[in-house]
């Protein structure tokens, strides 16, 4: 069972500016997946808390953060649906979401 509130991640205000394009991509994916504002905010917080420095890994980190946020907020979407919305492979999401969840203080489900 997930907590109702997610503590805010630790990141600099400049991280939001530096990653604006990636945040917009997450926002667009949330729209296409019909996710609410809390899930959207959680996904952005998770992404900014773990955003890699190089652009190569940012899309996958954003997708995995979005998938983790959907679990945390009880708006589960499949890994495939999130991967399609973020234009990454399902395997990329599968490999990256658990560490993001654990770093945020949650235990991944055992299914």
N, C-alpha and C positions, 0 to 999 in steps of 0.2 A: 504494500500500500504506500502510495506517495503522500508526501506532506502537502497541505493545502497551499502553503506559501513557500516560495523559493527565495532564499536569501540572495540579494543582489551580488553579482560577481564583482571581482575587483578588476577594474580597468580604468585607464585614463580617459578623460573627456576627449582628448585628441584622437583616441582610438576610434571613436564614433565617426569623427570627421574623416580620418584616414581610410576607413572602411565603408564609407557611405554607399559606394556602388554595390558592395556585397550585402549590405543591409537592405538596399532596395530589391535585390534579387530574392532575399528571404521574404520580404514583404509581398512580392509578386507571387511567390510560391504559396505563401499563406492564403492569399486571395484565391488562388486556383484550387487549394485544398479545403477551402471554406473553414479556416481556423479562426478562433476568436482573438480578441485583442490581448488577452492574458497569455495565450500560447505564443502569439507573435512576439510579445515583449520578452517572454522567457527565452525564446529561440535567439533573439538578438543578444540578450545578456549572456547566454551560454556561449554563443559565437565570439563575442567581444572578449570574454574571459579567457578564451583559448585560441584566438585567431593567430595562425602562423604568420611569421614575418614575410615569407615569400608568397607571391600571388598564386603560385602553382597549387598549393594545398588549401587555399581559402574556400573554393567552391565545395570541396568535400567536407571541410570542417563546418561550413554553413549548413550543408545538407544533414550531416550527422547531428548538429545542434538542433535543427528543426525537428528531426525525428525524436530526439530525446525530449524536447519540449512538449511534443504531442503526447508522449507517455506521461510525463510529469503532470500535465494539466488535464489528463483524462480525455483527450481528444485523439485517441490513437488513430494513426493512419499507417498503412503498410509501408514497409521499407521501399517497396517497388514504387508506390505512389509518390513518396517523398523524393526518391531518386529521379523519377520522371519529371517532377515539378522543378527540380534543381538541375536537371540535365547532367546527372552523374550515374554511375552504375550502382545497382542495388548492392553489390558486393562492397563497394566503397563505403556505403552507409553502414552496412552490417559490421564492417571491421572497426569503425570509428565511434559508434554511438555509446558503447558501454563505458569507455574511459571518461567520456564527457559527463555521463550520468554520475559516475563514481566521484569525479572531481567536484561535482556540485553537491555531494553529500548524500546521494541516494544509492540504494542497492538495486541493481538491475533485476527485473523479474526473472523467475527461474523457468519460464516456459520455454 
